Amino acid sequence: METIATEIVVVGAGPGGYAAAFYAADKGKKVILVDRVERLGGVCLNHGCIPSKALLHATKAIREVDESNARGISFGAPKINLDELRAWKDSVLEKLGQGLSMLSQKRGVEVLRGKGHFEESQTLRVETREGQKFINYEKAIIAVGTRPAMPSAFDLGNRRVMTSTEALEIEEVPKTLLVVGGGYIGMELGTVYATLGSQVVLTEALSSMLVGVDSDLVRPVMRYAEKAFKAVRLNTKVVKMATSGKQIKVTLAVDGVQREETYDRVLVSVGRVPNCKDLGLENTKVTLDEKGFIQVNGQRRTSDPAVYAIGDVVGGALLAHKASKEARIVVEAISGESSTFEGVIIPAVVFTDPEVAWCGLTEAEAKERGIPVQVARFSWAASGRALTLDRPDGLTKLIIEPETERILGVGIVGSGAGDLISEGVLAVQMGATARDLAESVHPHPTLSETLMEAAEVFYGYPTHTLTPKRR
């Protein structure tokens, strides 16, 4: 048994954990980073955002080949080698993982591989390959993330029923695939498998997919899904599943009427649950909410003075960049600075086809909260760049406070929306007005112009579309 003393211990090496460890080390703190797996990067790098985006990029080429026929350029049918596709995807993960390990070493962050368990508020026991090690620390940062939810009715112990973790391994391209859940993960991975050749049926228990996103931004994604998938079924609940030979028998309920269907594989994407179990939190003063997420304040302090928590494990938007920002805030709080998460604008991106991105106040939230706003929309059908890309299906919208003309929110659907939204984040975060955006010269022809022209729509003088003049 070995006992180690440190200033800060970080439990979990995902985008929140390693960002906190690196920033603390940069500020001169002695840091130990603990994680259960060999490759740093957490779920995002190993089983989430990075592999999914790699597969979306790889399969995008297939979609572009199909689309090019209308432009007079034809190619032969694509040949898919799953072994080579997996190897390429894994090489991306390995390069990033090696980079994080190198950065840890250069910064002097000690990395312990093993399962962490809190013995009390300032002691963490780590089960390593070499045996137990006890870390006595001044402050702990919990960044253990979440895992895919698997309802007991779907948990058959059958590899044909997948979560996102298994689906990203692309073991095979099933002839038929049922995707349960029309959120980020279901839509993104459904797109990957549909492009590779699966007949994808997507079911969503609610009346809309991508719940929480403004309906005008969802509409182009819905049109694509209805074309690319075999079927998109809203208001459809999956009641139960059962193994049926080499397939999965699924009982569906549509408008109260049940029916059975069989699929080669099923992807369950119905949310995520926090990794708080078996962490030893009961030996600290840390408290959880009713869903099992760790409760924190604006500086990400828990109910225990020695323990902080960041990232997915504290709930809210389960996004890697949110965790990274919280990492900075919590290290600054530990260092005695007045940093806080309150007022931070966190963008969200869904990497569907087309992509959807938004930040700040949405139109639906404004309506629900009774906040008076004006909405300025610019259709990409009037964008020269969108037409050259053969992607006129996009839309850029600004949510504007009428009296001050301040931009409260931005929403974009279209090719590359995830990259474009950063300008919206800057505008909302700095309190920019629509005039600031309208008078900032944007290069032509680019998709970024749609932000400028949306602001011009607000004033009634956009160049490339007609709109009623403002009084």
C-alpha positions as CSV (number, residue, x, y, z in Angstrom):
1,M,0.0,0.0,0.0
2,E,1.4,3.4,-1.1
3,T,0.2,6.8,0.1
4,I,0.8,9.9,-2.1
5,A,0.2,13.6,-1.3
6,T,-0.9,16.1,-3.8
7,E,-2.6,19.5,-4.1
8,I,-5.2,18.4,-6.6
9,V,-6.5,15.1,-7.7
10,V,-8.7,14.9,-10.8
11,V,-10.9,11.8,-11.2
12,G,-11.7,11.2,-14.8
13,A,-9.6,12.0,-17.9
14,G,-12.2,13.2,-20.4
15,P,-12.4,16.8,-21.9
16,G,-13.2,18.2,-18.5
17,G,-10.8,16.1,-16.4
18,Y,-7.6,16.5,-18.5
19,A,-8.4,20.2,-19.2
20,A,-8.6,20.8,-15.4
21,A,-5.4,18.8,-14.8
22,F,-3.5,20.6,-17.5
23,Y,-4.7,24.1,-16.4
24,A,-4.0,23.4,-12.8
25,A,-0.5,22.3,-13.7
26,D,0.0,25.4,-15.8
27,K,-0.8,27.4,-12.7
28,G,1.9,25.6,-10.7
29,K,-0.2,23.1,-8.8
30,K,0.8,19.5,-8.1
31,V,-1.7,17.4,-9.9
32,I,-2.6,13.7,-10.1
33,L,-5.0,12.6,-12.9
34,V,-6.8,9.3,-12.3
35,D,-8.7,7.3,-15.0
36,R,-9.7,3.7,-15.4
37,V,-8.7,3.2,-19.0
38,E,-5.3,3.3,-20.6
39,R,-6.0,5.9,-23.3
40,L,-6.8,9.4,-21.9
41,G,-9.6,11.4,-23.4
42,G,-12.7,9.8,-21.7
43,V,-15.9,8.9,-23.5
44,C,-15.6,11.9,-25.9
45,L,-12.3,10.7,-27.5
46,N,-12.8,6.9,-27.1
47,H,-16.5,6.2,-27.4
48,G,-18.3,9.5,-28.4
49,C,-17.7,12.7,-30.2
50,I,-14.4,11.9,-31.9
51,P,-15.1,8.4,-33.4
52,S,-18.7,9.5,-34.3
53,K,-17.4,12.5,-36.2
54,A,-14.7,10.4,-37.9
55,L,-17.4,8.0,-39.2
56,L,-19.7,10.9,-40.2
57,H,-16.9,12.4,-42.2
58,A,-16.0,9.0,-43.8
59,T,-19.5,8.3,-44.8
60,K,-20.1,11.8,-46.1
61,A,-18.0,11.0,-49.1
62,I,-20.6,8.3,-50.1
63,R,-23.4,10.8,-49.8
64,E,-21.4,13.3,-51.9
65,V,-20.8,10.7,-54.6
66,D,-24.6,10.1,-54.9
67,E,-25.3,13.8,-55.0
68,S,-22.6,14.5,-57.7
69,N,-24.6,12.6,-60.3
70,A,-26.9,15.6,-60.6
71,R,-23.9,17.8,-61.4
72,G,-22.8,15.6,-64.3
73,I,-20.0,13.8,-62.4
74,S,-20.4,10.1,-61.8
75,F,-18.4,7.5,-59.9
76,G,-18.7,3.8,-59.5
77,A,-20.5,2.3,-56.6
78,P,-18.5,2.6,-53.3
79,K,-16.7,-0.4,-51.9
80,I,-16.7,-0.5,-48.1
81,N,-14.0,-2.3,-46.2
82,L,-15.1,-2.3,-42.6
83,D,-11.7,-3.4,-41.3
84,E,-9.9,-0.5,-42.9
85,L,-12.6,1.9,-41.9
86,R,-12.3,0.8,-38.2
87,A,-8.5,0.9,-38.5
88,W,-8.5,4.5,-39.8
89,K,-11.0,5.6,-37.1
90,D,-8.9,3.9,-34.4
91,S,-5.8,5.6,-35.7
92,V,-7.4,9.0,-35.2
93,L,-8.2,8.1,-31.6
94,E,-4.7,6.7,-30.9
95,K,-3.0,9.9,-32.3
96,L,-5.2,12.1,-30.0
97,G,-4.6,9.8,-27.0
98,Q,-0.9,9.9,-27.5
99,G,-1.0,13.6,-27.7
100,L,-2.8,13.9,-24.4
101,S,-0.2,11.5,-22.8
102,M,2.6,13.6,-24.1
103,L,1.0,16.8,-22.8
104,S,0.6,15.2,-19.4
105,Q,4.2,14.3,-19.2
106,K,5.4,17.7,-20.4
107,R,3.3,19.5,-17.8
108,G,4.3,17.2,-15.0
109,V,0.9,15.8,-14.4
110,E,1.1,12.3,-12.8
111,V,-1.3,9.9,-14.4
112,L,-2.6,6.9,-12.4
113,R,-4.6,4.2,-14.3
114,G,-7.1,2.6,-12.0
115,K,-10.5,2.8,-10.4
116,G,-10.9,5.7,-7.9
117,H,-12.9,5.4,-4.7
118,F,-13.3,8.1,-2.1
119,E,-12.4,6.9,1.4
120,E,-13.4,10.2,2.9
121,S,-13.4,13.9,1.9
122,Q,-9.7,14.2,1.3
123,T,-8.5,10.7,0.6
124,L,-8.9,8.8,-2.7
125,R,-8.1,5.1,-3.0
126,V,-7.1,4.0,-6.4
127,E,-7.1,0.3,-7.5
128,T,-4.2,0.0,-9.9
129,R,-2.5,-3.0,-11.5
130,E,0.3,-2.6,-9.0
131,G,-2.1,-2.6,-6.1
132,Q,-3.9,-0.1,-4.0
133,K,-2.7,3.5,-3.7
134,F,-4.0,6.2,-1.4
135,I,-4.0,9.8,-2.5
136,N,-4.2,12.5,0.2
137,Y,-5.2,15.7,-1.5
138,E,-6.3,19.3,-0.7
139,K,-8.9,19.5,-3.4
140,A,-10.6,16.9,-5.7
141,I,-12.2,17.5,-9.1
142,I,-14.7,14.8,-10.1
143,A,-15.0,14.5,-13.9
144,V,-16.2,10.9,-14.4
145,G,-18.9,11.6,-17.0
146,T,-21.9,9.6,-18.0
147,R,-22.7,6.3,-19.7
148,P,-25.4,5.3,-22.1
149,A,-28.8,4.6,-20.5
150,M,-30.1,1.0,-21.1
151,P,-33.7,0.5,-19.8
152,S,-34.1,-3.0,-18.2
153,A,-36.7,-3.9,-20.8
154,F,-34.1,-3.6,-23.5
155,D,-31.1,-5.1,-21.6
156,L,-31.1,-8.6,-23.1
157,G,-27.4,-9.3,-22.8
158,N,-27.4,-9.6,-26.6
159,R,-24.7,-7.9,-28.7
160,R,-27.3,-7.2,-31.3
161,V,-28.8,-4.6,-28.9
162,M,-26.3,-1.8,-28.9
163,T,-25.6,1.5,-27.2
164,S,-23.5,4.2,-28.9
165,T,-20.4,2.5,-27.5
166,E,-20.9,-0.7,-29.5
167,A,-22.4,1.0,-32.5
168,L,-19.2,3.0,-33.0
169,E,-17.2,-0.2,-33.4
170,I,-19.1,-0.9,-36.7
171,E,-18.8,-4.7,-36.3
172,E,-21.1,-5.1,-39.3
173,V,-23.5,-3.2,-41.4
174,P,-26.8,-4.8,-40.5
175,K,-29.4,-5.1,-43.2
176,T,-32.1,-3.7,-40.8
177,L,-31.4,-1.4,-37.9
178,L,-33.9,0.1,-35.4
179,V,-32.7,3.3,-33.7
180,V,-34.6,4.0,-30.5
181,G,-34.5,7.7,-29.8
182,G,-34.4,10.7,-32.0
183,G,-31.8,12.8,-30.2
184,Y,-28.2,13.7,-31.1
185,I,-26.8,10.2,-30.9
186,G,-29.7,8.4,-32.6
187,M,-29.7,10.9,-35.5
188,E,-25.9,10.9,-36.0
189,L,-25.3,7.2,-35.8
190,G,-28.5,6.5,-37.8
191,T,-27.0,8.7,-40.6
192,V,-23.8,6.7,-40.5
193,Y,-25.4,3.3,-40.8
194,A,-28.0,4.4,-43.4
195,T,-25.2,5.7,-45.5
196,L,-23.3,2.5,-45.2
197,G,-26.3,0.6,-46.5
198,S,-28.5,-0.3,-43.5
199,Q,-32.3,0.1,-43.7
200,V,-32.7,2.3,-40.7
201,V,-36.0,2.8,-38.9
202,L,-35.9,5.6,-36.3
203,T,-38.5,5.8,-33.5
204,E,-39.1,8.6,-31.1
205,A,-41.6,8.6,-28.3
206,L,-42.3,12.3,-28.5
207,S,-43.8,14.3,-31.3
208,S,-40.5,15.7,-32.6
209,M,-37.0,14.6,-33.0
210,L,-34.1,16.7,-31.6
211,V,-36.4,17.9,-28.8
212,G,-35.4,21.3,-27.5
213,V,-34.3,22.6,-30.9
214,D,-36.4,25.2,-32.7
215,S,-38.8,23.6,-35.2
216,D,-37.6,25.6,-38.2
217,L,-34.1,24.4,-37.6
218,V,-35.2,20.7,-37.2
219,R,-37.3,20.8,-40.4
220,P,-34.4,20.4,-42.9
221,V,-32.9,17.6,-40.8
222,M,-36.3,15.8,-40.7
223,R,-36.6,16.1,-44.5
224,Y,-33.2,14.5,-44.9
225,A,-34.0,11.7,-42.4
226,E,-37.2,10.9,-44.1
227,K,-35.3,10.5,-47.4
228,A,-32.3,8.6,-46.0
229,F,-34.0,6.4,-43.5
230,K,-36.5,3.7,-44.3
231,A,-38.9,5.3,-41.9
232,V,-39.0,8.0,-39.1
233,R,-41.8,7.3,-36.6
234,L,-42.7,9.9,-34.1
235,N,-45.1,9.3,-31.2
236,T,-43.9,5.7,-31.2
237,K,-42.8,3.9,-28.0
238,V,-40.7,0.8,-27.8
239,V,-42.4,-1.4,-25.2
240,K,-40.1,-4.4,-25.0
241,M,-37.5,-6.5,-26.9
242,A,-36.7,-10.2,-27.1
243,T,-34.1,-12.3,-28.8
244,S,-35.5,-14.1,-31.9
245,G,-32.8,-16.3,-33.4
246,K,-30.3,-14.0,-35.0
247,Q,-32.6,-11.0,-34.8
248,I,-34.3,-8.9,-32.2
249,K,-38.1,-8.9,-31.9
250,V,-39.4,-5.5,-30.9
251,T,-42.8,-4.6,-29.6
252,L,-43.9,-1.1,-30.6
253,A,-46.8,1.0,-29.4
254,V,-48.2,3.5,-31.9
255,D,-51.2,5.6,-30.7
256,G,-51.8,2.9,-28.1
257,V,-51.8,0.0,-30.6
258,Q,-49.0,-2.5,-30.3
259,R,-47.3,-4.4,-33.1
260,E,-44.2,-6.6,-33.4
261,E,-41.3,-6.2,-35.8
262,T,-37.9,-7.9,-36.2
263,Y,-34.5,-6.2,-36.8
264,D,-30.9,-7.5,-37.3
265,R,-29.7,-4.9,-34.7
266,V,-31.1,-2.3,-32.4
267,L,-29.4,0.9,-31.3
268,V,-30.7,2.2,-28.0
269,S,-30.0,6.0,-27.7
270,V,-32.4,7.2,-25.0
271,G,-30.1,9.4,-22.9
272,R,-27.2,9.0,-20.5
273,V,-26.8,8.4,-16.8
274,P,-24.1,9.7,-14.5
275,N,-21.2,7.5,-13.4
276,C,-21.6,8.1,-9.7
277,K,-22.1,4.5,-8.6
278,D,-19.3,2.8,-6.7
279,L,-17.3,6.1,-6.5
280,G,-17.5,6.3,-2.7
281,L,-19.4,9.6,-2.6
282,E,-21.3,8.4,0.4
283,N,-18.0,8.8,2.3
284,T,-18.0,12.5,1.5
285,K,-20.5,15.3,1.9
286,V,-21.2,15.4,-1.8
287,T,-25.0,15.4,-2.6
288,L,-26.8,14.2,-5.7
289,D,-30.0,15.4,-7.3
290,E,-33.1,13.2,-8.0
291,K,-31.5,11.9,-11.3
292,G,-28.2,11.0,-9.6
293,F,-26.1,14.0,-10.9
294,I,-23.8,15.7,-8.5
295,Q,-25.1,19.0,-7.2
296,V,-22.8,22.0,-7.6
297,N,-22.9,25.8,-7.5
298,G,-21.7,28.4,-10.0
299,Q,-18.1,27.7,-9.3
300,R,-18.7,23.9,-9.5
301,R,-18.3,23.4,-5.7
302,T,-20.1,20.5,-4.3
303,S,-21.6,20.3,-0.8
304,D,-18.2,19.1,0.3
305,P,-15.6,21.9,0.7
306,A,-12.8,19.7,-0.6
307,V,-14.6,18.4,-3.6
308,Y,-15.6,20.0,-7.0
309,A,-17.3,18.4,-9.9
310,I,-17.5,19.3,-13.6
311,G,-18.8,17.9,-16.9
312,D,-21.5,15.5,-17.7
313,V,-21.6,14.2,-14.1
314,V,-23.1,17.5,-12.9
315,G,-25.9,17.4,-15.5
316,G,-27.1,20.2,-17.7
317,A,-25.9,20.2,-21.3
318,L,-23.8,17.0,-21.7
319,L,-21.2,18.6,-24.0
320,A,-17.4,18.2,-24.1
321,H,-16.8,22.0,-24.5
322,K,-19.0,22.7,-21.5
323,A,-16.9,20.4,-19.4
324,S,-13.7,22.1,-20.7
325,K,-15.0,25.5,-19.8
326,E,-16.1,24.3,-16.3
327,A,-12.5,22.9,-15.9
328,R,-11.1,26.4,-16.3
329,I,-13.7,27.8,-13.9
330,V,-13.1,25.3,-11.2
331,V,-9.3,25.6,-11.3
332,E,-9.6,29.4,-11.0
333,A,-12.0,29.0,-8.1
334,I,-9.5,26.7,-6.3
335,S,-6.8,29.3,-7.0
336,G,-9.0,31.9,-5.2
337,E,-10.2,33.7,-8.3
338,S,-13.8,34.9,-8.7
339,S,-14.5,32.9,-11.9
340,T,-18.1,31.5,-12.3
341,F,-20.1,29.5,-14.8
342,E,-23.0,32.0,-14.6
343,G,-23.6,33.9,-17.8
344,V,-21.4,31.6,-19.9
345,I,-22.8,30.9,-23.4
346,I,-22.5,27.3,-24.4
347,P,-23.2,26.4,-28.0
348,A,-24.8,23.1,-29.1
349,V,-24.2,21.2,-32.3
350,V,-25.9,18.2,-33.8
351,F,-23.7,16.7,-36.6
352,T,-26.6,15.5,-38.7
353,D,-27.0,16.2,-42.4
354,P,-27.5,19.1,-42.5
355,E,-25.8,20.1,-39.2
356,V,-27.8,22.1,-36.6
357,A,-26.2,24.5,-34.2
358,W,-27.5,27.1,-31.7
359,C,-26.5,29.2,-28.8
360,G,-28.0,31.6,-26.3
361,L,-31.8,32.0,-26.2
362,T,-33.9,29.9,-28.6
363,E,-37.1,31.1,-30.1
364,A,-39.1,28.4,-28.2
365,E,-37.5,29.4,-24.9
366,A,-38.4,33.0,-25.5
367,K,-42.0,32.1,-26.1
368,E,-42.1,29.8,-23.1
369,R,-40.6,32.4,-20.8
370,G,-42.6,35.3,-22.2
371,I,-39.6,37.2,-23.3
372,P,-40.4,39.6,-26.1
373,V,-38.1,39.1,-29.1
374,Q,-37.8,39.7,-32.8
375,V,-36.6,36.9,-35.0
376,A,-34.7,37.6,-38.2
377,R,-34.3,34.7,-40.6
378,F,-32.1,34.4,-43.7
379,S,-32.8,31.4,-46.0
380,W,-29.7,29.8,-47.6
381,A,-31.7,29.5,-50.8
382,A,-30.6,33.2,-51.3
383,S,-26.9,32.4,-50.5
384,G,-24.6,32.2,-53.5
385,R,-22.1,30.0,-51.5
386,A,-24.9,27.6,-50.4
387,L,-26.0,27.2,-54.0
388,T,-22.4,26.5,-55.2
389,L,-22.2,23.8,-52.5
390,D,-25.6,22.5,-53.7
391,R,-26.9,23.0,-50.1
392,P,-29.7,25.6,-50.2
393,D,-31.6,23.8,-47.5
394,G,-30.0,25.9,-44.7
395,L,-31.3,28.7,-42.5
396,T,-29.7,31.3,-40.2
397,K,-31.8,33.0,-37.6
398,L,-31.1,35.7,-34.9
399,I,-33.1,36.1,-31.7
400,I,-33.0,39.9,-31.0
401,E,-34.1,42.0,-28.1
402,P,-36.4,44.6,-29.8
403,E,-35.5,47.7,-27.6
404,T,-31.8,47.3,-27.3
405,E,-31.3,45.3,-30.6
406,R,-29.0,43.0,-28.7
407,I,-28.5,39.5,-30.1
408,L,-29.8,37.1,-27.5
409,G,-29.5,33.9,-29.5
410,V,-28.4,32.4,-32.8
411,G,-29.6,29.3,-34.6
412,I,-28.2,27.8,-37.8
413,V,-29.1,24.7,-39.8
414,G,-27.0,23.9,-42.8
415,S,-23.7,22.6,-44.1
416,G,-20.9,23.5,-41.6
417,A,-23.3,25.0,-39.0
418,G,-21.1,23.7,-36.2
419,D,-18.3,25.9,-37.4
420,L,-20.4,28.9,-38.1
421,I,-22.0,29.0,-34.7
422,S,-18.9,30.3,-33.0
423,E,-19.5,33.8,-34.4
424,G,-22.9,33.6,-32.8
425,V,-21.4,32.6,-29.5
426,L,-19.1,35.6,-29.6
427,A,-22.0,37.9,-30.5
428,V,-24.2,36.7,-27.7
429,Q,-21.4,36.5,-25.1
430,M,-20.1,40.1,-25.8
431,G,-23.6,41.6,-25.9
432,A,-23.3,42.6,-29.6
433,T,-26.2,44.2,-31.4
434,A,-27.7,43.3,-34.7
435,R,-26.1,46.5,-36.1
436,D,-22.7,45.3,-35.0
437,L,-23.2,42.1,-37.0
438,A,-24.8,43.9,-40.0
439,E,-22.0,46.4,-40.3
440,S,-19.2,43.8,-40.0
441,V,-18.0,43.0,-43.5
442,H,-18.2,39.3,-44.2
443,P,-16.3,37.8,-47.2
444,H,-18.2,36.8,-50.3
445,P,-19.1,34.2,-51.2
446,T,-19.2,32.4,-47.9
447,L,-21.8,30.8,-45.6
448,S,-20.7,33.3,-42.9
449,E,-22.5,36.0,-44.9
450,T,-25.8,34.5,-43.8
451,L,-25.2,35.9,-40.3
452,M,-24.6,39.4,-41.6
453,E,-27.6,39.1,-43.9
454,A,-29.8,37.8,-41.1
455,A,-28.9,41.0,-39.2
456,E,-29.7,43.1,-42.3
457,V,-33.1,41.3,-42.5
458,F,-33.8,42.7,-39.0
459,Y,-33.3,46.3,-40.4
460,G,-35.2,45.6,-43.6
461,Y,-32.4,46.1,-46.1
462,P,-30.8,42.7,-46.9
463,T,-29.1,42.6,-50.3
464,H,-30.0,39.1,-51.5
465,T,-33.6,38.7,-50.3
466,L,-36.7,40.8,-50.0
467,T,-38.2,41.6,-46.6
468,P,-40.7,44.2,-45.2
469,K,-39.0,47.4,-44.2
470,R,-38.8,48.3,-40.5
471,R,-40.5,51.5,-39.5
